[in-house]
Amino acid sequence: MDFKGQTAIITGGAGALGSATAKTLAEKGANLVIADINVEAAEAVAQSVPSAISFELDTSSAEQNRACVDAAVKKFGSVDIFLANAGIAINTPVLEITEEQWQNVLNINLSGVFYGCQAAARIMVKKGYGRLIMMSSVNGFKGINGRAPYAAAKGGLDALTRLMAVELGPKGITVNAVAPGPVDTEIARAMQTAEIRQKWIDHIPAHRYGTPEEVAAAVVFLASKEAAFVNGVTIPVDGGFVGAGLVME
């Protein structure tokens, strides 16, 4: 797969999955816009790869999403790939979730994704080509305690993926999503005790956590020209977690 001459925007680009994807795309020749609310971290990622710039982005803002796309076009001339990767999560029982918590998660994880994909698609239709990729989650497939707004947002992304694929497919744009299962990141290690981690591993047929690079590999395939006939799907990258059919506590 060759991405020379193509430009990719990665929201949440300073995080584990975003930065792993950035590295892989950069190795294959893509120009990059690393967009993140933590602009210092985004700049560090941008400086670590060739032909990249950083952009401070609050994904819940439609205006800032449009400005990010405009910055990419101004710097590199186009937007060919848009990875909507930014997101937040809470771990709170349904009966204890506040209105503010609910709205904040949906604003960033669902509305913000739509704003970014819409802004990028408006550029892509002009050239009749584009790849929109949303970072979903196995939480969109399975009920996992404490994740109500997160699961609602990810389930919404899966539906949005299908809808946008139908509307934009005739215009040369594919729209797909990747749904990571448990992935070994610094945040996951910090949030989980050894006991909780082992419970997750016991429910994964692969008997291990995934790596950010494995998630990035799926994203990069969907971003490629070789994936031209893949449209409107959400692909779990989860070691068989969804296929196992178990509900976690």
Number of C-alpha atoms within 10 A of each C-alpha: 12 13 20 13 12 19 26 28 30 26 33 26 32 26 22 19 24 29 26 21 24 30 19 17 27 22 14 15 17 23 28 28 30 31 31 25 17 17 17 14 19 27 21 15 24 25 14 14 18 14 15 23 22 27 26 21 22 19 29 23 17 18 14 18 26 17 17 25 24 18 18 24 16 10 14 19 13 22 28 27 30 26 28 28 24 27 23 12 17 14 13 15 11 13 7 9 16 11 8 8 15 17 13 17 23 23 19 21 30 27 20 24 29 23 21 27 23 17 20 28 27 13 18 23 15 12 14 15 20 29 26 29 27 28 26 31 26 23 21 22 18 16 15 16 15 18 19 22 23 24 25 17 26 26 20 17 25 24 16 20 24 17 14 21 22 16 12 20 19 11 17 16 25 29 29 28 29 24 24 25 23 21 22 14 15 10 11 12 12 8 10 11 10 9 9 11 16 15 12 17 17 13 19 22 14 13 14 18 18 19 19 19 18 16 23 24 16 18 26 21 14 25 26 17 15 11 13 17 10 13 22 21 17 23 19 21 24 25 21 15 24 20 12 11 11 13 13 11 9
